[in-house]
Amino acid sequence: MPLYLKSAPTKSFTDTAQSDVAERVGTIIGDIRAHGDDAVRRYSTQFDKWDREAFRLDDAEVESIMATLDPQVIEDIVFVQEQVRRFAQAQRDSLVDLEVETLPGVFLGQKHVPVRAAGAYIPGGKYPLTASAHMTIITAKVAGVPRVVACTPPIRGEIPAATVAAMKLAGADEIWVLGGVQAVAAMAVGTESMAPVNMIAGPGNAYVAEAKRQLFGEVGIDLFAGPTEILIIADDDADPFLTAVDLLSQAEHGPESPAVLITTSRVLGEQVMAHIEQLLPGMSTKDYAEPAWRDWGQVIVVDDIDEAYALADTFAFEHVQVFTKEPREALEKMHDYGALFLGENTCVSYGDKVIGTNHVLPTLGAARYTGGLWVGKYLRTVTYQQIVDTSSSALLGEVCGRAARVELFEGHARSGDARAWRHGDRTFAWIDESLAAGAGAR
């Protein structure tokens, strides 16, 4: 029976519904749909105090902005992007087109075809998520998307230079300094100055998330994003200080970001809680991390490691770190998570910033049915069929006719009958009657 040293509620997808947000977002989308660039400019001025002749940066301006950065910043961006690109390319290489012959002369195949245009939203606000440029843009370009539109908001009335550099180096075809619902809506529905895209990826605040929710179907999206989540599974071998540091590393994302520890050691759990209380006052991000830990943090003691894995699965959290003697056991014993981070040498912050796997991951229990953003999200797996053997076409036509009539689809049945008649030795009254009344058949 689990022992809760610290308990808290657990968020679900239904907790994200906010009628006032939904209504406001719907109004903005409708306005941009009707009035295009004028509405985009109005909302940018209203929400971000940002207006300029063109929200899209030209190549010369991008180069000028990048020149203001410390060369070390550029070097680090290039390093991180190479890690992301390498893993994304390995993912793409694992997806192969195929064709099989299922009956004599019956060929069935599939191809992985990239969308024609993708939008990447890179948040700004209090914490500009430069790394989101790597995750959304590079992944799309490795998938083969020919046009990637990238949007990021101004920060305190200025263009975020490091984010622009990351967008450019990642391969964005268009860079727009534009944020919020107005950016997402412009990418989805298009305006006079921006052609629409086919799918949109990237995290954002509640308004951006709601805009993606309302536009889903008209465009594809990566996933519905909620507050960042971290869960650590630890045994008595784990380092309590590292565990505390890593829990707080994700709590700082926002005041509703849950941080959960499941451990087989009560002593460890109590030590972790003590370290957190000692660390929190000195954090520059205390205004987010403190309420997140206070209101959403949990420490749960279980009897054994198998119980820890089973309980962790019920959370289906975005990030799961495993600090145990045999961390790779989690690969076999766990099922529901966005991403696993195995062993104390690994941490979620590496996944967020540098290691190369994608940090756009499912939250709010969505890990039960989906993974995170990856190359395959930008690809459409399409199929094709060809029959070159007439006897196989006749055979399938006979079966099609019978199967369709069971479902009362006479038109479908007749498509099959026509092939069985043309290529086989079958006769059909409806064909004889039709040909007698018409001009015959070739």
C-alpha positions as CSV (number, residue, x, y, z in Angstrom):
1,M,0.0,0.0,0.0
2,P,1.6,3.3,-1.0
3,L,2.6,5.7,1.7
4,Y,2.2,9.4,0.8
5,L,4.8,11.6,2.5
6,K,3.4,14.4,0.4
7,S,0.2,14.2,-1.7
8,A,-1.4,16.5,-4.3
9,P,-4.1,16.3,-6.9
10,T,-3.2,14.9,-10.4
11,K,-4.2,16.9,-13.4
12,S,-6.2,15.4,-16.3
13,F,-7.0,16.5,-19.8
14,T,-10.4,17.7,-18.7
15,D,-8.8,20.2,-16.3
16,T,-7.5,22.2,-19.3
17,A,-10.9,23.3,-20.4
18,Q,-11.4,27.0,-19.8
19,S,-14.5,28.5,-21.3
20,D,-13.3,32.1,-21.1
21,V,-10.0,31.2,-22.9
22,A,-11.9,29.1,-25.6
23,E,-14.3,32.0,-26.3
24,R,-11.6,34.6,-26.6
25,V,-9.4,32.4,-28.8
26,G,-12.4,31.6,-31.0
27,T,-13.1,35.3,-31.5
28,I,-9.4,36.0,-32.5
29,I,-9.3,33.2,-35.0
30,G,-12.6,34.3,-36.6
31,D,-11.3,37.8,-36.8
32,I,-8.0,36.8,-38.5
33,R,-9.9,34.5,-40.8
34,A,-12.1,37.4,-41.9
35,H,-9.6,40.3,-41.8
36,G,-6.2,38.7,-42.4
37,D,-3.1,40.9,-41.8
38,D,-5.1,43.8,-40.4
39,A,-6.4,41.6,-37.6
40,V,-3.0,40.0,-37.0
41,R,-1.4,43.5,-36.6
42,R,-4.2,44.6,-34.3
43,Y,-3.7,41.7,-31.9
44,S,0.1,41.9,-32.0
45,T,-0.1,45.5,-31.0
46,Q,-2.7,44.7,-28.3
47,F,-1.1,41.7,-26.7
48,D,2.6,42.1,-27.4
49,K,2.9,45.9,-27.9
50,W,4.6,44.9,-31.1
51,D,4.2,46.5,-34.6
52,R,6.5,46.9,-37.5
53,E,6.2,47.3,-41.3
54,A,6.7,43.5,-41.8
55,F,6.6,40.8,-39.1
56,R,8.6,38.5,-41.3
57,L,12.4,39.0,-41.1
58,D,14.4,39.2,-44.4
59,D,17.7,37.5,-44.8
60,A,19.7,40.6,-44.2
61,E,18.0,41.3,-40.9
62,V,18.5,37.8,-39.7
63,E,22.2,37.9,-40.5
64,S,22.4,41.3,-38.7
65,I,20.6,39.9,-35.6
66,M,22.8,36.8,-35.5
67,A,26.0,39.0,-35.7
68,T,25.1,40.5,-32.3
69,L,25.4,37.2,-30.5
70,D,28.5,35.9,-28.7
71,P,30.2,33.3,-30.9
72,Q,29.9,30.8,-28.1
73,V,26.1,31.0,-28.3
74,I,26.2,30.2,-32.0
75,E,28.6,27.4,-31.4
76,D,26.4,25.8,-28.7
77,I,23.3,26.1,-30.9
78,V,25.1,24.4,-33.7
79,F,26.3,21.6,-31.4
80,V,22.8,20.9,-30.0
81,Q,21.2,21.0,-33.4
82,E,23.6,18.4,-34.6
83,Q,22.5,16.1,-31.9
84,V,18.8,16.7,-32.7
85,R,19.5,16.3,-36.4
86,R,21.4,13.1,-36.0
87,F,18.7,11.4,-34.0
88,A,15.9,12.7,-36.3
89,Q,17.8,11.3,-39.3
90,A,18.1,7.9,-37.7
91,Q,14.3,8.0,-37.1
92,R,13.7,8.9,-40.8
93,D,16.0,6.2,-42.0
94,S,14.0,3.6,-40.0
95,L,10.9,4.5,-42.1
96,V,11.1,2.6,-45.4
97,D,8.7,2.5,-48.3
98,L,7.5,-0.9,-49.2
99,E,5.7,-2.9,-51.8
100,V,4.4,-6.5,-51.6
101,E,2.7,-8.9,-54.0
102,T,-0.1,-10.4,-52.0
103,L,-1.7,-12.5,-54.9
104,P,-0.3,-13.1,-58.3
105,G,-0.1,-9.7,-60.0
106,V,-1.6,-7.9,-57.0
107,F,0.8,-5.2,-55.7
108,L,0.2,-3.2,-52.5
109,G,2.6,-0.5,-51.4
110,Q,3.1,2.4,-49.0
111,K,5.1,5.6,-49.1
112,H,6.0,8.1,-46.4
113,V,5.3,11.5,-47.9
114,P,6.1,14.8,-46.0
115,V,3.5,17.5,-45.6
116,R,4.0,20.4,-48.0
117,A,4.3,23.1,-45.3
118,A,4.6,23.1,-41.5
119,G,4.4,25.8,-38.9
120,A,6.7,25.9,-35.9
121,Y,5.7,28.0,-32.9
122,I,8.6,28.9,-30.6
123,P,7.4,30.4,-27.3
124,G,8.8,33.6,-25.8
125,G,7.4,35.3,-22.8
126,K,9.2,35.0,-19.5
127,Y,11.3,32.0,-20.6
128,P,12.1,32.0,-24.4
129,L,12.4,28.3,-25.3
130,T,15.1,28.5,-27.9
131,A,15.4,24.7,-27.9
132,S,11.9,24.4,-29.3
133,A,13.3,25.8,-32.6
134,H,15.6,22.8,-32.8
135,M,12.8,20.3,-32.0
136,T,10.2,21.6,-34.4
137,I,12.1,22.9,-37.3
138,I,15.0,20.4,-37.7
139,T,12.6,17.5,-37.3
140,A,10.4,18.9,-40.1
141,K,13.3,19.5,-42.4
142,V,14.8,16.0,-41.8
143,A,11.3,14.6,-42.7
144,G,11.6,16.5,-46.0
145,V,9.1,19.3,-45.5
146,P,9.9,21.8,-48.2
147,R,8.5,24.9,-46.4
148,V,8.8,25.5,-42.7
149,V,7.3,28.8,-41.3
150,A,8.6,29.7,-37.9
151,C,7.0,32.2,-35.5
152,T,8.3,33.5,-32.2
153,P,7.0,36.5,-30.2
154,P,9.1,39.6,-29.3
155,I,10.4,39.6,-25.7
156,R,9.8,42.9,-23.9
157,G,9.5,44.7,-27.2
158,E,12.7,43.3,-28.7
159,I,13.5,40.6,-31.2
160,P,14.9,37.5,-29.4
161,A,18.3,37.2,-31.1
162,A,19.2,33.7,-29.9
163,T,15.9,32.3,-30.9
164,V,16.2,33.8,-34.4
165,A,19.6,32.3,-34.7
166,A,18.3,28.9,-33.7
167,M,15.4,29.2,-36.2
168,K,17.8,30.1,-39.0
169,L,20.4,27.5,-38.3
170,A,17.6,24.9,-37.9
171,G,16.6,25.6,-41.5
172,A,13.4,27.7,-41.3
173,D,12.3,29.0,-44.6
174,E,10.4,31.9,-43.2
175,I,11.1,33.6,-39.8
176,W,8.3,35.8,-38.3
177,V,8.5,37.8,-35.1
178,L,4.9,37.1,-34.2
179,G,3.4,35.5,-31.1
180,G,0.3,34.1,-29.5
181,V,-3.0,33.1,-31.0
182,Q,-2.4,35.6,-33.9
183,A,0.7,33.7,-35.0
184,V,-0.9,30.2,-34.8
185,A,-4.1,31.4,-36.6
186,A,-2.1,33.2,-39.3
187,M,-0.1,30.0,-40.0
188,A,-3.2,27.9,-40.0
189,V,-5.7,29.9,-42.1
190,G,-3.3,32.2,-44.0
191,T,-3.3,35.9,-44.6
192,E,-2.4,38.2,-47.4
193,S,1.2,38.0,-46.5
194,M,1.5,34.5,-45.1
195,A,0.5,31.4,-47.1
196,P,-1.2,28.7,-44.8
197,V,0.6,25.6,-43.6
198,N,-0.6,22.0,-43.3
199,M,0.4,21.3,-39.7
200,I,1.6,23.2,-36.6
201,A,4.0,22.1,-33.9
202,G,5.4,23.6,-30.8
203,P,4.5,24.4,-27.2
204,G,2.9,27.6,-25.9
205,N,0.7,29.1,-23.2
206,A,-3.0,28.2,-22.5
207,Y,-4.1,30.5,-25.4
208,V,-1.7,29.0,-27.9
209,A,-2.7,25.5,-26.8
210,E,-6.4,26.4,-27.2
211,A,-5.8,27.9,-30.6
212,K,-4.2,24.6,-31.7
213,R,-7.1,22.7,-30.3
214,Q,-9.7,24.8,-32.2
215,L,-7.7,24.7,-35.5
216,F,-7.0,20.9,-35.3
217,G,-8.7,19.3,-38.3
218,E,-8.2,22.3,-40.5
219,V,-4.5,21.7,-39.9
220,G,-2.7,18.9,-38.2
221,I,-0.9,19.5,-34.9
222,D,1.8,17.8,-32.9
223,L,-0.2,17.3,-29.7
224,F,-2.2,19.1,-27.0
225,A,0.2,20.5,-24.5
226,G,-0.4,20.9,-20.8
227,P,2.0,21.8,-17.9
228,T,5.4,20.1,-17.9
229,E,5.5,17.0,-15.8
230,I,8.3,15.0,-14.1
231,L,8.2,11.7,-12.2
232,I,11.3,10.1,-10.7
233,I,11.4,6.5,-9.7
234,A,14.2,5.9,-7.1
235,D,15.4,3.1,-4.9
236,D,17.7,3.3,-1.8
237,D,20.7,3.6,-4.2
238,A,19.6,7.0,-5.5
239,D,21.3,10.3,-4.6
240,P,18.7,12.4,-2.8
241,F,20.4,15.7,-3.7
242,L,20.4,14.9,-7.5
243,T,16.8,13.8,-7.1
244,A,15.7,17.0,-5.5
245,V,17.6,19.2,-8.1
246,D,16.0,17.3,-11.0
247,L,12.4,17.6,-9.5
248,L,12.8,21.3,-9.2
249,S,14.4,21.6,-12.7
250,Q,10.9,20.9,-14.2
251,A,8.8,22.5,-11.5
252,E,10.3,25.8,-12.7
253,H,8.4,25.5,-16.0
254,G,5.3,26.9,-14.3
255,P,3.2,27.1,-11.1
256,E,1.1,24.1,-12.2
257,S,3.9,21.8,-13.2
258,P,3.7,18.6,-11.2
259,A,6.9,17.0,-9.8
260,V,6.5,13.4,-8.3
261,L,8.9,11.1,-6.6
262,I,8.0,7.4,-6.2
263,T,10.6,5.6,-4.1
264,T,11.1,2.3,-2.3
265,S,13.0,4.2,0.5
266,R,11.2,6.3,3.1
267,V,14.5,7.7,4.2
268,L,15.3,8.8,0.7
269,G,11.9,10.4,0.3
270,E,12.4,12.4,3.5
271,Q,15.9,13.5,2.4
272,V,14.6,14.7,-1.0
273,M,11.9,16.8,0.6
274,A,14.5,18.4,3.0
275,H,16.8,19.2,0.1
276,I,13.9,20.8,-1.9
277,E,13.0,23.0,1.1
278,Q,16.6,24.1,1.3
279,L,17.1,24.7,-2.4
280,L,13.9,26.5,-3.2
281,P,14.6,29.9,-1.5
282,G,17.7,30.4,-3.6
283,M,16.2,29.6,-7.0
284,S,15.8,32.6,-9.3
285,T,12.7,30.8,-10.7
286,K,11.2,30.3,-7.2
287,D,8.0,32.2,-8.2
288,Y,7.1,29.2,-10.5
289,A,8.9,26.3,-8.8
290,E,7.7,27.0,-5.3
291,P,3.9,26.9,-6.0
292,A,4.4,24.0,-8.4
293,W,6.1,21.9,-5.6
294,R,3.7,23.2,-2.9
295,D,0.5,22.5,-4.8
296,W,1.4,19.7,-7.3
297,G,4.4,17.9,-5.8
298,Q,4.1,14.4,-4.4
299,V,6.4,11.9,-2.6
300,I,5.2,8.4,-2.5
301,V,6.8,5.4,-0.8
302,V,6.1,1.9,-2.1
303,D,7.1,-1.6,-1.1
304,D,9.2,-2.7,-4.0
305,I,10.4,-1.5,-7.4
306,D,7.7,-3.4,-9.4
307,E,5.1,-1.5,-7.5
308,A,6.9,1.7,-8.3
309,Y,6.8,0.9,-12.0
310,A,3.1,0.0,-11.9
311,L,2.2,3.2,-10.0
312,A,4.3,5.3,-12.3
313,D,2.3,3.9,-15.3
314,T,-0.9,5.2,-13.8
315,F,0.4,8.8,-13.9
316,A,1.5,8.4,-17.6
317,F,3.7,11.4,-17.2
318,E,5.6,13.3,-19.8
319,H,9.1,12.7,-18.3
320,V,10.1,9.7,-16.2
321,Q,13.6,9.5,-14.7
322,V,14.8,6.2,-13.3
323,F,17.3,6.3,-10.5
324,T,17.7,2.6,-9.6
325,K,20.3,-0.1,-9.5
326,E,19.1,-1.5,-12.8
327,P,17.5,1.5,-14.7
328,R,17.1,-0.3,-18.0
329,E,14.5,-2.6,-16.4
330,A,12.1,0.2,-17.0
331,L,12.2,-0.4,-20.7
332,E,10.5,-3.7,-20.1
333,K,8.4,-3.0,-17.1
334,M,6.9,0.4,-17.9
335,H,4.5,1.2,-20.7
336,D,2.9,4.7,-20.3
337,Y,5.3,7.6,-20.5
338,G,6.4,10.3,-22.9
339,A,10.2,9.7,-22.5
340,L,12.4,7.7,-20.2
341,F,15.7,9.0,-18.7
342,L,17.7,6.1,-17.4
343,G,20.2,6.5,-14.6
344,E,21.6,9.4,-12.7
345,N,23.9,10.5,-15.5
346,T,20.9,11.4,-17.5
347,C,18.3,14.0,-16.7
348,V,15.2,15.6,-18.2
349,S,17.1,18.9,-18.7
350,Y,19.4,17.1,-21.1
351,G,16.3,16.1,-23.1
352,D,15.0,19.6,-23.0
353,K,18.2,21.3,-24.1
354,V,21.1,19.2,-25.5
355,I,20.9,15.4,-25.9
356,G,19.0,15.2,-29.2
357,T,15.7,13.4,-28.5
358,N,12.6,15.6,-29.0
359,H,11.3,17.5,-26.0
360,V,7.8,18.1,-27.4
361,L,6.1,15.3,-25.4
362,P,2.6,14.2,-24.3
363,T,1.2,15.5,-21.0
364,L,-2.0,15.1,-19.0
365,G,-2.2,11.4,-19.5
366,A,-1.9,11.5,-23.3
367,A,1.2,9.2,-23.1
368,R,-1.4,6.4,-22.8
369,Y,-2.2,6.8,-26.5
370,T,0.6,8.8,-28.2
371,G,4.3,9.5,-28.2
372,G,5.9,12.9,-28.7
373,L,6.9,14.9,-31.7
374,W,9.2,13.0,-34.1
375,V,10.0,12.8,-37.8
376,G,6.9,10.6,-38.5
377,K,4.5,13.4,-37.3
378,Y,5.5,15.4,-40.5
379,L,5.0,12.4,-42.8
380,R,1.8,11.0,-44.2
381,T,1.9,7.2,-44.7
382,V,0.0,6.7,-47.9
383,T,-0.8,3.5,-49.8
384,Y,-1.2,2.5,-53.4
385,Q,-2.6,-0.6,-55.2
386,Q,-2.1,-2.1,-58.6
387,I,-3.4,-5.3,-60.2
388,V,-1.7,-6.5,-63.4
389,D,-3.0,-10.1,-63.4
390,T,-6.5,-10.4,-64.8
391,S,-7.3,-13.7,-63.1
392,S,-6.6,-12.1,-59.7
393,S,-8.8,-9.1,-60.6
394,A,-11.6,-11.6,-61.5
395,L,-11.1,-13.5,-58.2
396,L,-11.2,-10.3,-56.1
397,G,-14.2,-9.1,-58.1
398,E,-16.2,-12.2,-57.2
399,V,-15.4,-11.9,-53.5
400,C,-16.0,-8.1,-53.6
401,G,-19.5,-8.6,-55.0
402,R,-20.5,-11.1,-52.3
403,A,-18.9,-9.0,-49.5
404,A,-20.5,-5.8,-50.6
405,R,-24.0,-7.3,-50.9
406,V,-23.8,-8.6,-47.3
407,E,-23.4,-4.9,-46.4
408,L,-26.2,-3.9,-48.9
409,F,-23.8,-1.8,-51.0
410,E,-25.0,-2.7,-54.5
411,G,-22.8,-0.1,-56.3
412,H,-19.7,-1.5,-54.7
413,A,-20.8,-5.0,-55.6
414,R,-21.2,-4.1,-59.2
415,S,-17.7,-2.7,-59.4
416,G,-16.5,-6.2,-58.4
417,D,-19.0,-7.9,-60.7
418,A,-17.7,-5.9,-63.7
419,R,-14.2,-7.2,-63.2
420,A,-15.3,-10.8,-62.6
421,W,-17.4,-10.5,-65.9
422,R,-14.7,-8.8,-67.9
423,H,-11.7,-11.0,-66.8
424,G,-13.4,-14.2,-65.9
425,D,-16.2,-16.5,-67.1
426,R,-18.9,-15.2,-64.9
427,T,-22.2,-13.8,-66.2
428,F,-24.4,-11.2,-64.4
429,A,-28.0,-10.4,-65.2
430,W,-27.6,-6.7,-64.5
431,I,-24.7,-6.5,-66.9
432,D,-26.6,-8.3,-69.7
433,E,-29.6,-6.0,-69.2
434,S,-27.5,-2.9,-69.1
435,L,-25.5,-3.8,-72.3
436,A,-28.7,-4.8,-74.1
437,A,-30.2,-1.4,-73.3
438,G,-27.1,0.5,-74.1
439,A,-24.3,0.7,-76.6
440,G,-22.4,-2.4,-75.5
441,A,-19.0,-2.6,-74.0
442,R,-15.5,-2.9,-75.4
